[in-house]
């Protein structure tokens, strides 16, 4: 997980206000527990005024900080006087881009207990971001827990607070907060950011919650569909339990679709396709592996020649297979014929054959036919229909992991 960017925090912080606009006057304010005495004594007011003038007239930050240090050292100050001194000192440091020095001043402001609501809304989030930069995750959580309810809360703040929970070692807190962000975003018709999802995934994985982590991995792949992210989703599906060879092949198909096949996967996928009587698909996989440099042509020349001969023989017999499938009272033959057509990229014909098989019925595993139908539909960009097919296949334990992964891909 990436640490919160210091430059990004700075860009936000410097937008928070300008010291140049400040005056020595202090408006009345109220703390949560009641009215605050906002009287400023003459010694404090004079030093405050000297500090403000040193900055406004001469841009003399050193002198301004010196006057405020003198004011801070005065005895018997009220909480409001302390708050006023610390606020100006903090704003000076922000103008100087001295973030590490601004943070203690904000902490001191908060510690006075008299921070007005409007200032809380302006500065609690700043304090949270600065605390994150300082890796002070305890204060990030303290400030963020209150600031999350304020109007200026945004995606960046969600990321910072979720990350603080994680790096503080509160894995359950990180998981709970990230899930609350997802629920809030979904209720508003949006989605959580990749950073927040990554926090959730890491927190779940570190707690040994593999099932929950697999679901989050799926969300991450949809938000950020890289080969690496899809490969992780498919790895979860592979590891989900005992799958038949045909379902393993369906997962290899998804790896190929998402560009997440490893070099060693190509010969394995091709061999599996040949064993299942799908030489055209095997030939296509080997040709792709050679074209992309994942296999050297000389190393697999004999295998390519054998598969090419099988493909030609099968293609010559397609009409015969079609007739046999049509004559069969069992839908399995139609589904197998449809899967064969997938290898020749005759997707519309494959869809029709698989649909006929599903309608006939009598198959040992009807959900397998739904997975193949979903693939045929998706290859024709019929996403809504494909999702329906994958959703139907998810109802069967035998195909649930495979249909889940394909369904996620169809949802993009």
Secondary structure as GFF3:
##gff-version 3
##sequence-region A 1 412
A	DSSP	alpha_helix	6	13	.	.	.	ID=ss1
A	DSSP	three_ten_helix	14	16	.	.	.	ID=ss2
A	DSSP	three_ten_helix	19	21	.	.	.	ID=ss3
A	DSSP	beta_strand	30	31	.	.	.	ID=ss4
A	DSSP	beta_strand	34	35	.	.	.	ID=ss5
A	DSSP	alpha_helix	42	58	.	.	.	ID=ss6
A	DSSP	alpha_helix	61	73	.	.	.	ID=ss7
A	DSSP	alpha_helix	79	95	.	.	.	ID=ss8
A	DSSP	alpha_helix	99	111	.	.	.	ID=ss9
A	DSSP	alpha_helix	117	133	.	.	.	ID=ss10
A	DSSP	alpha_helix	137	147	.	.	.	ID=ss11
A	DSSP	alpha_helix	155	167	.	.	.	ID=ss12
A	DSSP	alpha_helix	171	187	.	.	.	ID=ss13
A	DSSP	alpha_helix	194	206	.	.	.	ID=ss14
A	DSSP	alpha_helix	210	223	.	.	.	ID=ss15
A	DSSP	alpha_helix	227	238	.	.	.	ID=ss16
A	DSSP	alpha_helix	245	257	.	.	.	ID=ss17
A	DSSP	alpha_helix	263	275	.	.	.	ID=ss18
A	DSSP	alpha_helix	279	291	.	.	.	ID=ss19
A	DSSP	three_ten_helix	297	300	.	.	.	ID=ss20
A	DSSP	alpha_helix	301	316	.	.	.	ID=ss21
A	DSSP	alpha_helix	318	327	.	.	.	ID=ss22
A	DSSP	alpha_helix	332	343	.	.	.	ID=ss23
A	DSSP	alpha_helix	347	360	.	.	.	ID=ss24
A	DSSP	alpha_helix	366	378	.	.	.	ID=ss25
A	DSSP	alpha_helix	383	393	.	.	.	ID=ss26
A	DSSP	alpha_helix	400	410	.	.	.	ID=ss27
###
